[in-house]
Amino acid sequence: MLGTEPDRGDPDAADLATGLVANANPASDALLFQRCRWCGSAMYQRLLCPVCAGSDLRTEASTGTGVVRHATVIHRNTPAARNVSLVEMAEGFTVRGRVTGLATDVHSGDRVQLTTAQDPVRSQPVFQLVDGPYRSRS
């Protein structure tokens, strides 16, 4: 129809038409995020840019490194305590995920590395500590 519909064989064209972020290779363990083509802001799982409200977003793969900005220990609905953290990624977006290891060893400022892009149980990224537990306590 006059070239208005995206080519169904082109995944980028289909993603632009639907606004969905699809992993072209589901076997890869990359954390995908969006970057606004207009202002350059990075975001995670958004349909519109939170800075300029633009809808022209491109999907990129993260390097997987980040810094814990907030960590919480949750005791409900699990037999053992688990960690839920907000991680600021090197590209500038923030994502909620889990950091492996003892839940009490994760603190703000700890550097982390992505291990799994999507935990099969909670559908969140899973990280591991890079430098080990937080050591500078007074």
N, C-alpha and C positions, 0 to 999 in steps of 0.2 A: 504494500500500500504506500506508494509514493515515498518510500524510504523512511517513514516515521516510526516503524517498529524496529527494535533492535534485532540483529541477526542472532538467532537462537544458538548458533554454533560458537558465538563469541561470548565467553563468560564475563568479560569486562563490560560489554554492552548490556548484557542481561542484568548485571549488578547495578549499573547506573539507572536502568529503567525501574527496577524494583526497590532500590535503596538498601538492599540487603548486603551484608558482608558474607560472602561465601568463601570457604576455604577451597581453593582450586585443587589442592592435594591434601585430602583429609589425613593421610598417613604422616604428613610432616608435622613436627611438633613445634611450629612457630606460633608465636603470639601475634595475631593480626590486629591492627588498629587502623584508624582513618586519619587522614591529614586533609585539611581544607585546601582546595586548590586556590581559593581566593586570598585568605589571610595567612595560611601556613600553620594554623593551630593543629595540634595533635589531640585526638580524643579516642575513647574506647567505646565501641558499640553505640554509636549515636546515628541518628538520621539527619540531624542538622548540626551545623557548627555552633557551639555555645558562645562563640565570640561575635561572629558576624551574621549568624543565622543562614549561612550559605548551605546549599544542598549539593554542591559539586565537590564530593569527597572522593579521594582515591585511597585504596587499601594498600597498606605497607606491612612488612614484617618487622617486628621489633628485634633488637639485638638480644633481649632477654635479661639485661642487667638493670638493677634498680636499687632504690633505698627505701627501707621501711619508714613510713611517715606516722603510722599509728598501728599498734598491735593490741589485740584483745584476746583474753582467754575465755572460752565458752565451755560451760559444763553441762548444758542441757541437751537432751536428745542424743547423747552419745555415752558409751560406757566409760570413756576417759575424756579428760579435758582436751580441747582442740584449739588451735590458733586461727584467728581470722585477722588479716592485716590489710592495710591500705599501703600499696607499694607505688611509689613514684618512679616511673620508668625513665631511662636515659633520654628517650625521645620527647618527654614532657607531658605525657598523659599519666593518669592515676588509675589503678586497677585494684579491685578487691580480690584477695586470694589467700592461700594457706601457705605457711612456711613450715617445712618439715622439721622434725626434732622435738625437743621438749618445748611445750607451749610457753613455759615461763622463761625460756632462754631468748625469746625474740623481743627486741626493744626498738624504739624509734631510733633511727640513725644507722641501723645495721644494714650492710650491703648484702644483696641477695642476687641469685642467678636463677633463671627459669629452668625447671626440670621437666614439667609437663604443661602443655598449653591448656588442657582441659581435663580436670579430674573427673573420672566417669561417675562418681557418686554425687558430687556437689556442682559439677559443671563450672568450676573455677580454676584459674591457673594455680599451679603448685610451684613454690620456690624453695631453694635451700640457702642457708647462710653461707656467705663467701668467706668472711673473716672469722667465723666461729662466734660463740656467744659474746655478748656485750661485756666488755671488761673494765671500762673506766667508771667504776662506782666509787664514791668517796666514803 
